[in-house]
């Protein structure tokens, strides 16, 4: 008898002083409804807290919701912490108000797709599921 594969586990986080969490909660609920196990950190997390929680929860993906304009600080810091901790098989993705020219830079550092407001949640779930199926041990 084959073991049933575990569902994708994703950490959804709000980093910094950005207090707008409605979008993060909508995404967390949509990913849960798509069959994922969702760990939602709540507001005012630091990059260190996000990576520590990702390790503790053994997640397949981290999704950062950011509207504060701090994306060029937050994502590189999380990527560096992930590298420092040897987390090389976890997707770092996210969404929010991020200019196209900054998205290209973030992706060159190792960040996955960045989703803008209004992106269908089914597309986000599909992307995460496909990435995890291809990259996760």
N, C-alpha and C positions, 0 to 999 in steps of 0.2 A: 504494500500500500504506500503510495507516494504521499509525502508531507505536503500540505497546502502551503504555498509560498505566503510569507507574511505580507501584509499590505505595505505600500510605500509609507514611510514615516517622514513627515516634514515639520520643521520648526518654522513658525511664522513669527517674525519679530518686528518691533518698532524700536529704532535706535535713536538715542539722543533726546532732545527736548520737544520733538515733534509730537504734539498732542492729538493729532487727527487720526483716530484709529478705526473709523467706520469702514474704510476700504479694506484694511487688514482683516477685520472681522468678517466682512463679506467673502473675502478670498478664503479665509480659514474655514468658513462654513461650506463654501462651494467645494473645496478640496476634500473635506470630510464626506460630503454628499457623493463625491466621486469615488469614495472607497478608501481614501487615505487616512492614516492615523495622524492627527494634527496636534501639535503642541504649540499653544499660543502663549508667548511670553508676557504679553501686556505692554504697557508703555514704559518709556524711559530706560531702556536697556543700553548697556555699553557693549562695544564689540567683544570685550573679554567675557562678559556675561553670556552673550549669544554663543560664542564658540564653546564655552564651558558647558552650557546646556546641550548643545549639539552633541558633544562627546558623551555626556551623561545619558542622554536619551537615545543614543545610537541611531541618529537620523540618517536618512538617505539624501535629504535636501534641506537647504536653508532658504527661506524666502524673506527678504527684507522689504518692508513697506516704508518708503521715504518720500516725504513731501517738503522737507525743510531746506533743501538745497545743499545739504551736507554729503551728498552721494559720493563726491570725489575724495572725501575723507573717510567715510564709513566703509564703503566697499573695499578699498585698498587695505584698510586696517584689518578687516575681517579675513580677507584673502591671506594676508601675512600671518595672522594668528593661526589660520588653518594650516598653512605650510609649516609653521613652527611646531604645531602639534601632530604633524604627519597625517593630516586629514586630506588625502588626495583623491578620494573616491566619493566625495559628497558634493552635490551640486549647490552652488551659490547663485541664486537668481533673485529677482525682485521686481518692484514696480513703483511707479509714482510719477512725479513731474521731473523728468530727467531729459535734458536736451540731447538730440541725436548725436552731436559731436562728442558729448561726454559718454554716451553709450559705447561708441567704438573704442574709446580709451579704456573703459572698464572691462570690456570684453577682451581686449588685448592683455589685460592682467589676469584673466581667467574667470571672470564673471560670466555666467550664462546669459540667456536672453533676459532683456529688461522689458517689462510690459507697461504700457501707458494706460491711464484711466480709460475705461470703456472697452478694454479687451475682453472678448468673451471668456468666461471662466472655464468653459470646456476646452478651449485652446490652451490655456495655462495648464490645466490638469493633464492634457495629452502630452504636452511638452515635457512635463516633469516625469510622467510615467515612462515615456520613450527614453529620456536621458538615463533614468535609473536602470532601466532594462539593459541598456548598452554599456554602462560604466560601473555599476555597483557590483562588488564581490558577492 
